[in-house]
Amino acid sequence: MGATPLARLGAPTPEEAGTVDVMECIEIGGDRVTVFRQEAVGGSGEKPRTSTIVLRGATSNLLDDMERAVDDGVNVIKALVKDPRLAAGAGATELELAKRVEQYGSGLKGLNQHAVRKFATALEVVPSTLAENAGLDATEVISRLYAKHEAESGKAWGVDIENETDGSLDTAATQIYDSLSAKSWGIKLATEAAVTVLRVDSIIMSKPAGGPKVPQQSGHWDDD
């Protein structure tokens, strides 16, 4: 506790090193590790701001999955601390956006209408991919969700990956939510990437390295 981050190389001073209640070397999974621990009772009483999670598994693949799950969970908490707002998950938000963008595009004229309606079609990729990965008929699920989103109370309907009969559920009732910040940035970055590609007016191809080509030998005059 009370350690100071240093930007220089060298031994820290006692004031910069901070304090700790317990420092011990223990064995975990056949490896010896050094543990710094603050005692809640009988120690300094200060609550540490960092902690270490030790994962143990039978195989490396299992450890990779556990590490990914813990990392995803920590990132979700970090995102919610920065912005606690949530949006309907299971593709419900993207489908509702696609419906509204489609309605907006229908009122335009010319090429603008075509571009806006294609943007609405691109938003359908998220619920369509969820349905395909669940083994459902994506076309039927998307059509069914559009019909439910037409109702005033159907804005939160999304893809049900566990129901093979209907393929839809109410995310508000089942409490399936996504981080609004992550979803917003995902749409923004995907849009910027598509716009960047559309702005490319030419492609420069690199030729293989090497000198000039050797001229082909003409045939013998007797061959004529």
MDAnalysis code that builds the backbone (N, CA, C; Angstrom):
import MDAnalysis as mda
import numpy as np

u = mda.Universe.empty(672, n_residues=224, atom_resindex=np.repeat(np.arange(224), 3), trajectory=True)
u.add_TopologyAttr("name", ["N", "CA", "C"] * 224)
u.add_TopologyAttr("resid", np.arange(1, 225))
u.add_TopologyAttr("resname", ["MET", "GLY", "ALA", "THR", "PRO", "LEU", "ALA", "ARG", "LEU", "GLY", "ALA", "PRO", "THR", "PRO", "GLU", "GLU", "ALA", "GLY", "THR", "VAL", "ASP", "VAL", "MET", "GLU", "CYS", "ILE", "GLU", "ILE", "GLY", "GLY", "ASP", "ARG", "VAL", "THR", "VAL", "PHE", "ARG", "GLN", "GLU", "ALA", "VAL", "GLY", "GLY", "SER", "GLY", "GLU", "LYS", "PRO", "ARG", "THR", "SER", "THR", "ILE", "VAL", "LEU", "ARG", "GLY", "ALA", "THR", "SER", "ASN", "LEU", "LEU", "ASP", "ASP", "MET", "GLU", "ARG", "ALA", "VAL", "ASP", "ASP", "GLY", "VAL", "ASN", "VAL", "ILE", "LYS", "ALA", "LEU", "VAL", "LYS", "ASP", "PRO", "ARG", "LEU", "ALA", "ALA", "GLY", "ALA", "GLY", "ALA", "THR", "GLU", "LEU", "GLU", "LEU", "ALA", "LYS", "ARG", "VAL", "GLU", "GLN", "TYR", "GLY", "SER", "GLY", "LEU", "LYS", "GLY", "LEU", "ASN", "GLN", "HIS", "ALA", "VAL", "ARG", "LYS", "PHE", "ALA", "THR", "ALA", "LEU", "GLU", "VAL", "VAL", "PRO", "SER", "THR", "LEU", "ALA", "GLU", "ASN", "ALA", "GLY", "LEU", "ASP", "ALA", "THR", "GLU", "VAL", "ILE", "SER", "ARG", "LEU", "TYR", "ALA", "LYS", "HIS", "GLU", "ALA", "GLU", "SER", "GLY", "LYS", "ALA", "TRP", "GLY", "VAL", "ASP", "ILE", "GLU", "ASN", "GLU", "THR", "ASP", "GLY", "SER", "LEU", "ASP", "THR", "ALA", "ALA", "THR", "GLN", "ILE", "TYR", "ASP", "SER", "LEU", "SER", "ALA", "LYS", "SER", "TRP", "GLY", "ILE", "LYS", "LEU", "ALA", "THR", "GLU", "ALA", "ALA", "VAL", "THR", "VAL", "LEU", "ARG", "VAL", "ASP", "SER", "ILE", "ILE", "MET", "SER", "LYS", "PRO", "ALA", "GLY", "GLY", "PRO", "LYS", "VAL", "PRO", "GLN", "GLN", "SER", "GLY", "HIS", "TRP", "ASP", "ASP", "ASP"])
u.atoms.positions = np.array([
    [0.841, -1.191, 0.000],
    [0.000, 0.000, 0.000],
    [0.879, 1.244, 0.000],
    [0.406, 2.275, -0.687],
    [1.119, 3.534, -0.695],
    [2.338, 3.563, -1.578],
    [2.477, 2.592, -2.500],
    [3.626, 2.589, -3.392],
    [3.465, 3.665, -4.451],
    [4.604, 4.159, -4.934],
    [4.620, 5.228, -5.925],
    [5.168, 4.692, -7.241],
    [4.431, 4.845, -8.350],
    [4.975, 4.423, -9.655],
    [6.212, 5.233, -10.005],
    [7.250, 4.545, -10.465],
    [8.519, 5.204, -10.785],
    [8.791, 5.112, -12.283],
    [9.310, 6.193, -12.833],
    [9.674, 6.240, -14.253],
    [11.172, 6.099, -14.458],
    [11.897, 5.769, -13.415],
    [13.352, 5.649, -13.513],
    [13.764, 4.243, -13.114],
    [14.963, 3.860, -13.503],
    [15.522, 2.577, -13.131],
    [16.366, 2.748, -11.871],
    [16.233, 1.817, -10.958],
    [16.982, 1.897, -9.722],
    [16.127, 1.490, -8.538],
    [16.776, 1.315, -7.412],
    [16.066, 0.892, -6.204],
    [15.200, 2.024, -5.670],
    [13.963, 1.736, -5.273],
    [13.109, 2.791, -4.714],
    [13.489, 3.092, -3.270],
    [13.119, 4.252, -2.825],
    [13.308, 4.616, -1.426],
    [12.227, 3.952, -0.579],
    [12.407, 3.863, 0.743],
    [11.366, 3.266, 1.597],
    [10.018, 3.971, 1.461],
    [10.022, 5.274, 1.255],
    [8.748, 5.974, 1.092],
    [8.076, 5.606, -0.221],
    [8.875, 5.381, -1.266],
    [8.309, 5.027, -2.573],
    [7.876, 3.579, -2.646],
    [8.500, 2.694, -1.857],
    [8.182, 1.262, -1.921],
    [6.843, 0.947, -1.292],
    [6.372, 1.751, -0.346],
    [5.102, 1.470, 0.298],
    [5.230, 0.407, 1.370],
    [4.103, -0.093, 1.866],
    [4.088, -1.083, 2.944],
    [3.159, -2.229, 2.576],
    [3.355, -3.361, 3.212],
    [2.510, -4.538, 3.028],
    [2.479, -5.299, 4.338],
    [1.345, -5.932, 4.646],
    [1.212, -6.672, 5.901],
    [1.948, -7.996, 5.869],
    [1.776, -8.758, 4.767],
    [2.382, -10.097, 4.680],
    [3.061, -10.245, 3.324],
    [4.287, -10.700, 3.332],
    [4.992, -11.066, 2.112],
    [5.557, -12.465, 2.318],
    [5.091, -13.415, 1.525],
    [5.493, -14.802, 1.711],
    [5.675, -15.479, 0.364],
    [6.407, -16.562, 0.362],
    [6.646, -17.364, -0.830],
    [5.956, -18.700, -0.656],
    [4.980, -18.981, -1.508],
    [4.215, -20.226, -1.407],
    [4.304, -20.958, -2.738],
    [3.824, -22.214, -2.726],
    [3.853, -23.058, -3.913],
    [2.431, -23.251, -4.437],
    [2.224, -22.927, -5.709],
    [0.918, -23.089, -6.350],
    [1.126, -23.874, -7.641],
    [0.542, -25.079, -7.682],
    [0.650, -25.895, -8.884],
    [2.060, -26.272, -9.257],
    [2.919, -26.458, -8.285],
    [4.296, -26.830, -8.563],
    [5.228, -25.668, -8.810],
    [4.701, -24.444, -8.826],
    [5.525, -23.255, -9.024],
    [5.534, -22.430, -7.742],
    [6.712, -21.891, -7.424],
    [6.841, -21.051, -6.250],
    [6.607, -19.605, -6.655],
    [5.707, -18.949, -5.928],
    [5.343, -17.571, -6.233],
    [5.457, -16.741, -4.964],
    [5.716, -15.467, -5.145],
    [5.790, -14.514, -4.035],
    [4.463, -13.784, -3.919],
    [3.888, -13.793, -2.732],
    [2.554, -13.243, -2.505],
    [2.677, -12.035, -1.574],
    [2.092, -10.936, -1.966],
    [1.952, -9.752, -1.126],
    [0.491, -9.649, -0.728],
    [0.219, -9.603, 0.577],
    [-1.170, -9.666, 1.036],
    [-1.407, -8.660, 2.155],
    [-2.565, -8.030, 2.090],
    [-3.010, -7.143, 3.155],
    [-3.997, -7.898, 4.041],
    [-3.793, -7.869, 5.347],
    [-4.650, -8.563, 6.292],
    [-5.822, -7.665, 6.669],
    [-7.047, -8.220, 6.521],
    [-8.235, -7.448, 6.888],
    [-8.346, -7.289, 8.397],
    [-7.893, -8.317, 9.148],
    [-7.961, -8.285, 10.613],
    [-6.547, -8.416, 11.162],
    [-6.182, -7.521, 12.041],
    [-4.872, -7.584, 12.667],
    [-3.775, -6.926, 11.869],
    [-4.093, -6.396, 10.680],
    [-3.079, -5.737, 9.874],
    [-3.262, -4.236, 9.887],
    [-2.909, -3.633, 8.754],
    [-3.024, -2.181, 8.667],
    [-4.470, -1.730, 8.525],
    [-5.342, -2.642, 8.091],
    [-6.752, -2.296, 7.923],
    [-7.054, -1.590, 6.624],
    [-6.043, -1.335, 5.809],
    [-6.262, -0.678, 4.527],
    [-6.670, -1.704, 3.479],
    [-7.632, -1.333, 2.650],
    [-8.131, -2.223, 1.615],
    [-7.290, -2.081, 0.359],
    [-6.709, -3.179, -0.155],
    [-5.868, -3.070, -1.358],
    [-6.711, -2.773, -2.591],
    [-6.113, -2.095, -3.542],
    [-6.795, -1.742, -4.777],
    [-6.540, -2.725, -5.904],
    [-5.638, -3.648, -5.709],
    [-5.325, -4.648, -6.728],
    [-5.434, -6.035, -6.127],
    [-5.669, -7.000, -6.978],
    [-5.757, -8.397, -6.541],
    [-5.322, -9.294, -7.687],
    [-4.953, -10.513, -7.349],
    [-4.495, -11.488, -8.325],
    [-5.417, -12.691, -8.306],
    [-5.842, -13.138, -9.475],
    [-6.700, -14.312, -9.612],
    [-5.839, -15.458, -10.131],
    [-5.815, -16.563, -9.397],
    [-5.043, -17.742, -9.772],
    [-5.995, -18.766, -10.369],
    [-5.742, -19.171, -11.615],
    [-6.563, -20.153, -12.312],
    [-5.790, -21.458, -12.435],
    [-6.489, -22.550, -12.187],
    [-5.875, -23.870, -12.302],
    [-6.797, -24.755, -13.127],
    [-6.215, -25.505, -14.049],
    [-7.005, -26.376, -14.901],
    [-6.198, -27.571, -15.370],
    [-6.900, -28.568, -15.902],
    [-6.236, -29.798, -16.316],
    [-5.502, -29.636, -17.637],
    [-6.020, -28.795, -18.527],
    [-5.411, -28.621, -19.841],
    [-5.215, -27.134, -20.126],
    [-4.361, -26.877, -21.087],
    [-4.110, -25.486, -21.473],
    [-5.335, -24.862, -22.141],
    [-6.100, -25.669, -22.883],
    [-7.311, -25.141, -23.517],
    [-8.326, -24.698, -22.472],
    [-8.458, -25.479, -21.412],
    [-9.371, -25.111, -20.336],
    [-8.915, -23.834, -19.648],
    [-7.612, -23.706, -19.433],
    [-7.084, -22.492, -18.810],
    [-7.300, -21.271, -19.701],
    [-7.149, -21.465, -21.013],
    [-7.387, -20.347, -21.931],
    [-8.843, -19.897, -21.887],
    [-9.770, -20.858, -21.827],
    [-11.192, -20.507, -21.745],
    [-11.512, -19.807, -20.430],
    [-10.920, -20.286, -19.330],
    [-11.158, -19.652, -18.039],
    [-10.575, -18.242, -18.007],
    [-9.381, -18.079, -18.567],
    [-8.766, -16.750, -18.605],
    [-9.597, -15.791, -19.443],
    [-10.133, -16.283, -20.560],
    [-10.962, -15.431, -21.416],
    [-12.255, -15.042, -20.701],
    [-12.834, -15.989, -19.961],
    [-14.072, -15.686, -19.240],
    [-13.842, -14.654, -18.136],
    [-12.746, -14.809, -17.393],
    [-12.432, -13.845, -16.339],
    [-12.126, -12.478, -16.939],
    [-11.379, -12.462, -18.031],
    [-11.042, -11.199, -18.674],
    [-12.297, -10.495, -19.194],
    [-13.226, -11.252, -19.776],
    [-14.474, -10.654, -20.250],
    [-15.288, -10.096, -19.092],
    [-15.345, -10.844, -17.991],
    [-16.099, -10.369, -16.839],
    [-15.518, -9.098, -16.244],
    [-14.196, -9.041, -16.150],
    [-13.548, -7.835, -15.607],
    [-13.787, -6.647, -16.519],
    [-13.699, -6.870, -17.825],
    [-13.919, -5.773, -18.772],
    [-15.354, -5.278, -18.732],
    [-16.308, -6.183, -18.489],
    [-17.706, -5.763, -18.371],
    [-17.882, -4.858, -17.158],
    [-17.279, -5.238, -16.036],
    [-17.376, -4.405, -14.829],
    [-16.724, -3.050, -15.064],
    [-15.575, -3.025, -15.717],
    [-14.898, -1.757, -16.004],
    [-15.764, -0.867, -16.888],
    [-16.414, -1.474, -17.896],
    [-17.258, -0.679, -18.791],
    [-18.476, -0.132, -18.063],
    [-19.061, -0.944, -17.170],
    [-20.244, -0.481, -16.446],
    [-19.901, 0.587, -15.411],
    [-18.701, 0.528, -14.855],
    [-18.292, 1.577, -13.915],
    [-18.160, 2.914, -14.640],
    [-17.628, 2.886, -15.870],
    [-17.476, 4.120, -16.639],
    [-18.821, 4.629, -17.155],
    [-19.661, 3.718, -17.633],
    [-20.967, 4.098, -18.186],
    [-21.968, 3.003, -17.827],
    [-22.820, 3.217, -16.820],
    [-23.732, 2.159, -16.368],
    [-24.942, 1.940, -17.252],
    [-25.081, 2.650, -18.338],
    [-26.254, 2.501, -19.196],
    [-26.203, 1.184, -19.959],
    [-27.370, 0.543, -20.119],
    [-27.484, -0.744, -20.781],
    [-28.469, -0.644, -21.935],
    [-28.318, -1.562, -22.879],
    [-29.230, -1.654, -24.019],
    [-29.676, -3.098, -24.167],
    [-30.805, -3.288, -24.810],
    [-31.337, -4.643, -25.008],
    [-30.361, -5.478, -25.814],
    [-30.115, -6.709, -25.359],
    [-29.176, -7.594, -26.032],
    [-29.876, -8.552, -26.978],
    [-29.178, -9.632, -27.340],
    [-29.719, -10.682, -28.212],
    [-30.116, -10.145, -29.580],
    [-29.481, -9.065, -30.031],
    [-29.781, -8.507, -31.342],
    [-31.016, -7.637, -31.395],
    [-31.665, -7.391, -30.246],
    [-32.887, -6.585, -30.237],
    [-32.604, -5.135, -30.590],
    [-31.516, -4.583, -30.073],
    [-31.190, -3.186, -30.355],
    [-30.880, -2.983, -31.829],
    [-30.085, -3.880, -32.421],
    [-29.741, -3.745, -33.829],
    [-30.973, -3.881, -34.723],
    [-31.885, -4.765, -34.361],
    [-33.086, -4.936, -35.183],
    [-33.992, -3.711, -35.089],
    [-34.112, -3.141, -33.913],
    [-34.922, -1.934, -33.764],
    [-34.289, -0.766, -34.534],
    [-32.957, -0.668, -34.483],
    [-32.277, 0.366, -35.261],
    [-32.477, 0.142, -36.756],
    [-32.399, -1.113, -37.195],
    [-32.608, -1.415, -38.608],
    [-34.017, -1.028, -39.047],
    [-35.003, -1.279, -38.208],
    [-36.380, -0.914, -38.552],
    [-36.528, 0.593, -38.689],
    [-35.955, 1.341, -37.768],
    [-36.098, 2.796, -37.812],
    [-35.294, 3.411, -38.953],
    [-34.114, 2.885, -39.226],
    [-33.321, 3.392, -40.346],
    [-34.022, 3.083, -41.664],
    [-34.640, 1.909, -41.750],
    [-35.393, 1.549, -42.951],
    [-36.567, 2.494, -43.162],
    [-37.260, 2.828, -42.102],
    [-38.366, 3.775, -42.203],
    [-37.873, 5.153, -42.625],
    [-36.735, 5.570, -42.104],
    [-36.175, 6.863, -42.493],
    [-35.746, 6.858, -43.956],
    [-35.137, 5.764, -44.393],
    [-34.689, 5.682, -45.775],
    [-35.823, 5.638, -46.770],
    [-36.974, 5.099, -46.359],
    [-38.114, 5.029, -47.277],
    [-38.627, 6.412, -47.649],
    [-38.373, 7.408, -46.821],
    [-38.823, 8.764, -47.116],
    [-37.846, 9.577, -47.935],
    [-36.696, 9.009, -48.279],
    [-35.707, 9.725, -49.082],
    [-35.878, 9.409, -50.564],
    [-35.158, 10.138, -51.395],
    [-35.230, 9.948, -52.829],
    [-33.823, 9.802, -53.391],
    [-33.741, 9.141, -54.526],
    [-32.471, 9.013, -55.219],
    [-31.542, 7.989, -54.586],
    [-30.242, 8.232, -54.794],
    [-29.230, 7.305, -54.282],
    [-29.153, 7.307, -52.765],
    [-29.550, 8.402, -52.135],
    [-29.522, 8.446, -50.672],
    [-30.426, 7.374, -50.068],
    [-31.574, 7.148, -50.692],
    [-32.473, 6.119, -50.193],
    [-31.822, 4.750, -50.249],
    [-31.128, 4.461, -51.337],
    [-30.475, 3.162, -51.483],
    [-29.384, 2.983, -50.421],
    [-28.591, 4.024, -50.162],
    [-27.504, 3.925, -49.186],
    [-28.044, 3.715, -47.773],
    [-29.091, 4.457, -47.413],
    [-29.646, 4.342, -46.065],
    [-30.281, 2.983, -45.858],
    [-30.978, 2.471, -46.860],
    [-31.621, 1.164, -46.711],
    [-30.586, 0.039, -46.646],
    [-29.459, 0.192, -47.320],
    [-28.390, -0.795, -47.211],
    [-27.754, -0.752, -45.823],
    [-27.698, 0.426, -45.230],
    [-27.192, 0.533, -43.859],
    [-28.115, -0.216, -42.901],
    [-29.424, -0.112, -43.125],
    [-30.384, -0.852, -42.301],
    [-30.209, -2.360, -42.484],
    [-29.959, -2.779, -43.706],
    [-29.728, -4.207, -43.955],
    [-28.471, -4.696, -43.243],
    [-27.441, -3.843, -43.191],
    [-26.198, -4.230, -42.512],
    [-26.421, -4.434, -41.022],
    [-27.336, -3.681, -40.424],
    [-27.607, -3.839, -38.996],
    [-28.265, -5.175, -38.686],
    [-28.889, -5.795, -39.675],
    [-29.531, -7.096, -39.461],
    [-28.522, -8.231, -39.321],
    [-27.247, -7.949, -39.577],
    [-26.238, -9.010, -39.517],
    [-26.139, -9.593, -38.113],
    [-26.267, -8.749, -37.083],
    [-26.093, -9.236, -35.702],
    [-27.172, -10.244, -35.324],
    [-28.470, -9.927, -35.409],
    [-29.463, -10.954, -35.071],
    [-29.450, -12.127, -36.044],
    [-29.125, -11.868, -37.317],
    [-29.079, -12.962, -38.278],
    [-27.957, -13.942, -37.945],
    [-26.792, -13.414, -37.540],
    [-25.681, -14.292, -37.176],
    [-25.985, -15.085, -35.910],
    [-26.633, -14.450, -34.941],
    [-27.026, -15.169, -33.730],
    [-27.956, -16.329, -34.053],
    [-28.905, -16.103, -34.951],
    [-29.840, -17.160, -35.318],
    [-29.135, -18.290, -36.060],
    [-28.225, -17.942, -36.967],
    [-27.513, -18.983, -37.719],
    [-26.614, -19.808, -36.812],
    [-25.929, -19.162, -35.878],
    [-25.058, -19.900, -34.962],
    [-25.845, -20.808, -34.034],
    [-27.111, -20.488, -33.780],
    [-27.956, -21.333, -32.931],
    [-28.646, -22.435, -33.715],
    [-28.381, -22.505, -35.019],
    [-29.009, -23.541, -35.832],
    [-30.438, -23.218, -36.235],
    [-30.822, -21.954, -36.179],
    [-32.175, -21.545, -36.535],
    [-32.209, -21.022, -37.968],
    [-33.407, -20.920, -38.512],
    [-33.589, -20.325, -39.833],
    [-33.566, -18.815, -39.667],
    [-32.477, -18.185, -40.112],
    [-32.293, -16.753, -39.884],
    [-33.389, -15.929, -40.548],
    [-33.829, -16.337, -41.734],
    [-34.852, -15.566, -42.437],
    [-36.159, -15.559, -41.671],
    [-36.570, -16.712, -41.171],
    [-37.820, -16.793, -40.418],
    [-37.720, -16.037, -39.096],
    [-36.578, -16.145, -38.421],
    [-36.419, -15.460, -37.135],
    [-36.451, -13.946, -37.327],
    [-35.757, -13.435, -38.344],
    [-35.741, -11.993, -38.591],
    [-37.145, -11.500, -38.934],
    [-37.867, -12.249, -39.752],
    [-39.232, -11.845, -40.098],
    [-40.132, -11.832, -38.872],
    [-39.985, -12.834, -38.016],
    [-40.793, -12.900, -36.806],
    [-40.460, -11.752, -35.854],
    [-39.189, -11.413, -35.757],
    [-38.795, -10.313, -34.879],
    [-39.290, -8.970, -35.407],
    [-39.252, -8.790, -36.726],
    [-39.782, -7.553, -37.306],
    [-41.256, -7.393, -36.983],
    [-41.988, -8.500, -37.051],
    [-43.420, -8.429, -36.742],
    [-43.653, -8.051, -35.279],
    [-42.825, -8.557, -34.375],
    [-42.989, -8.229, -32.960],
    [-42.518, -6.820, -32.648],
    [-41.531, -6.327, -33.393],
    [-41.047, -4.971, -33.154],
    [-42.017, -3.909, -33.664],
    [-42.980, -4.308, -34.471],
    [-43.984, -3.344, -34.923],
    [-44.881, -2.895, -33.778],
    [-45.033, -3.755, -32.770],
    [-45.848, -3.378, -31.607],
    [-45.071, -2.411, -30.723],
    [-45.793, -1.581, -29.992],
    [-45.161, -0.587, -29.130],
    [-44.368, -1.244, -28.010],
    [-44.831, -2.392, -27.540],
    [-44.155, -3.088, -26.440],
    [-43.198, -4.167, -26.926],
    [-42.898, -4.205, -28.210],
    [-42.054, -5.278, -28.739],
    [-40.657, -4.837, -29.116],
    [-40.195, -3.692, -28.601],
    [-38.887, -3.175, -28.985],
    [-37.728, -3.986, -28.409],
    [-38.000, -4.772, -27.373],
    [-36.918, -5.495, -26.697],
    [-36.857, -6.965, -27.097],
    [-37.549, -7.362, -28.146],
    [-37.517, -8.766, -28.560],
    [-36.267, -9.050, -29.368],
    [-35.578, -10.155, -28.985],
    [-34.347, -10.549, -29.653],
    [-34.331, -12.027, -29.955],
    [-33.167, -12.527, -30.316],
    [-33.005, -13.919, -30.734],
    [-32.828, -14.811, -29.513],
    [-33.587, -15.894, -29.470],
    [-33.470, -16.890, -28.404],
    [-32.673, -18.062, -28.943],
    [-31.428, -18.186, -28.518],
    [-30.556, -19.232, -29.058],
    [-30.849, -20.600, -28.450],
    [-31.670, -20.661, -27.411],
    [-31.977, -21.931, -26.755],
    [-33.345, -22.470, -27.130],
    [-34.165, -21.688, -27.785],
    [-35.510, -22.106, -28.165],
    [-35.520, -22.416, -29.653],
    [-35.708, -23.676, -30.016],
    [-35.658, -24.087, -31.412],
    [-37.009, -23.991, -32.107],
    [-38.039, -23.632, -31.399],
    [-39.369, -23.569, -32.009],
    [-39.693, -22.165, -32.503],
    [-39.586, -21.183, -31.622],
    [-39.946, -19.813, -31.975],
    [-38.719, -18.979, -32.317],
    [-37.650, -19.118, -31.545],
    [-36.412, -18.405, -31.819],
    [-36.409, -16.953, -31.402],
    [-37.357, -16.534, -30.551],
    [-37.402, -15.142, -30.111],
    [-37.734, -15.090, -28.632],
    [-37.289, -14.014, -27.976],
    [-37.570, -13.823, -26.559],
    [-37.590, -12.346, -26.236],
    [-38.174, -12.024, -25.091],
    [-38.228, -10.650, -24.601],
    [-37.017, -10.432, -23.707],
    [-36.058, -9.633, -24.163],
    [-34.830, -9.430, -23.397],
    [-35.080, -8.656, -22.111],
    [-36.128, -7.852, -22.075],
    [-36.432, -7.126, -20.840],
    [-36.912, -8.082, -19.760],
    [-37.716, -9.079, -20.148],
    [-38.219, -10.046, -19.171],
    [-37.132, -11.006, -18.716],
    [-36.246, -11.393, -19.621],
    [-35.165, -12.324, -19.283],
    [-33.899, -11.623, -18.825],
    [-33.906, -10.278, -18.820],
    [-32.774, -9.469, -18.355],
    [-31.484, -9.787, -19.123],
    [-31.591, -9.739, -20.443],
    [-30.426, -9.899, -21.312],
    [-30.072, -8.520, -21.858],
    [-28.959, -7.976, -21.375],
    [-28.575, -6.615, -21.736],
    [-27.127, -6.582, -22.216],
    [-26.827, -5.560, -22.991],
    [-25.464, -5.276, -23.441],
    [-25.079, -3.877, -22.975],
    [-23.774, -3.656, -22.886],
    [-23.281, -2.334, -22.523],
    [-23.585, -1.352, -23.655],
    [-24.242, -0.260, -23.325],
    [-24.572, 0.738, -24.337],
    [-23.310, 1.360, -24.923],
    [-22.318, 1.578, -24.098],
    [-21.077, 2.173, -24.589],
    [-20.382, 1.259, -25.600],
    [-20.280, -0.035, -25.282],
    [-19.630, -0.973, -26.201],
    [-20.405, -1.107, -27.498],
    [-21.721, -1.155, -27.411],
    [-22.544, -1.283, -28.615],
    [-22.449, -0.025, -29.474],
    [-22.458, 1.142, -28.823],
    [-22.374, 2.395, -29.562],
    [-21.047, 2.523, -30.287],
    [-19.965, 2.217, -29.596],
    [-18.652, 2.312, -30.228],
    [-18.489, 1.269, -31.321],
    [-19.069, 0.095, -31.146],
    [-18.991, -0.928, -32.183],
    [-19.633, -0.471, -33.480],
    [-20.810, 0.147, -33.386],
    [-21.497, 0.644, -34.583],
    [-20.711, 1.795, -35.208],
    [-20.175, 2.687, -34.367],
    [-19.412, 3.821, -34.892],
    [-18.163, 3.353, -35.638],
    [-17.412, 2.437, -35.041],
    [-16.175, 1.981, -35.671],
    [-16.459, 1.192, -36.947],
    [-17.514, 0.380, -36.937],
    [-17.865, -0.366, -38.151],
    [-18.281, 0.580, -39.266],
    [-19.020, 1.629, -38.922],
    [-19.429, 2.613, -39.927],
    [-18.226, 3.351, -40.493],
    [-17.297, 3.752, -39.626],
    [-16.098, 4.446, -40.098],
    [-15.265, 3.552, -41.013],
    [-15.183, 2.260, -40.686],
    [-14.426, 1.340, -41.536],
    [-15.072, 1.216, -42.909],
    [-16.411, 1.112, -42.958],
    [-17.102, 1.016, -44.247],
    [-16.941, 2.299, -45.060],
    [-17.036, 3.449, -44.403],
    [-16.881, 4.729, -45.110],
    [-15.461, 4.871, -45.653],
    [-14.471, 4.425, -44.892],
    [-13.082, 4.495, -45.360],
    [-12.879, 3.667, -46.616],
    [-13.474, 2.479, -46.648],
    [-13.350, 1.625, -47.840],
    [-14.036, 2.275, -49.035],
    [-15.198, 2.895, -48.823],
    [-15.922, 3.522, -49.927],
    [-15.194, 4.745, -50.466],
    [-14.361, 5.371, -49.645],
    [-13.627, 6.554, -50.093],
    [-12.428, 6.208, -50.957],
    [-12.023, 4.954, -50.985],
    [-10.873, 4.545, -51.790],
    [-11.281, 4.592, -53.261],
    [-10.635, 5.443, -54.065],
    [-10.975, 5.592, -55.475],
    [-9.998, 4.872, -56.391],
    [-8.937, 4.295, -55.839],
    [-7.997, 3.554, -56.671],
    [-7.221, 2.588, -55.795],
    [-6.690, 1.557, -56.418],
    [-5.903, 0.544, -55.723],
    [-4.532, 0.475, -56.379],
    [-3.503, 0.635, -55.591],
    [-2.132, 0.581, -56.093],
    [-1.590, -0.817, -55.857],
    [-1.255, -1.499, -56.927],
    [-0.734, -2.856, -56.844],
    [0.792, -2.800, -56.923],
    [1.449, -3.515, -56.043],
    [2.908, -3.567, -56.053],
    [3.369, -4.664, -57.008],
    [4.316, -4.325, -57.872],
    [4.833, -5.291, -58.820],
    [5.932, -6.125, -58.163],
    [6.103, -7.349, -58.600],
    [7.173, -8.171, -58.019],
    [8.538, -7.565, -58.271],
    [9.421, -7.678, -57.290],
    [10.757, -7.107, -57.407],
    [11.577, -7.881, -58.428],
    [12.578, -7.201, -58.969],
    [13.453, -7.847, -59.951],
    [13.818, -6.895, -61.072],
    [14.743, -7.300, -61.893],
    [15.184, -6.484, -63.010],
    [14.254, -6.605, -64.193],
    [14.693, -6.068, -65.314],
    [13.867, -6.151, -66.523],
    [13.754, -7.587, -67.013],
    [12.647, -7.849, -67.687],
    [12.428, -9.196, -68.193],
    [13.371, -9.500, -69.352],
    [13.803, -10.738, -69.386],
    [14.694, -11.174, -70.462],
    [13.876, -11.346, -71.732],
    [14.282, -10.715, -72.837],
    [13.519, -10.878, -74.078],
    [13.535, -12.313, -74.555],
    [12.416, -12.731, -75.091],
    [12.315, -14.103, -75.579],
    [13.101, -14.268, -76.873],
    [13.760, -15.412, -77.001],
    [14.538, -15.709, -78.194],
    [13.606, -16.045, -79.356],
    [13.902, -15.421, -80.488],
    [13.098, -15.731, -81.676],
    [13.504, -17.088, -82.234],
    [12.600, -17.734, -82.906],
    [12.895, -19.046, -83.464],
    [13.881, -18.991, -84.619],
    [14.398, -20.129, -85.012],
    [15.350, -20.200, -86.123],
    [14.643, -19.932, -87.428],
    [15.356, -19.287, -88.361],
    [14.714, -18.907, -89.642],
    [14.330, -20.106, -90.466],
    [15.025, -21.277, -90.205],
    [14.668, -22.484, -90.951],
    [13.316, -23.038, -90.548],
    [12.872, -22.661, -89.288],
    [11.583, -23.175, -88.821],
    [10.417, -22.571, -89.586],
    [10.656, -21.437, -90.229],
    [9.575, -20.818, -91.009],
    [9.320, -21.612, -92.264],
])
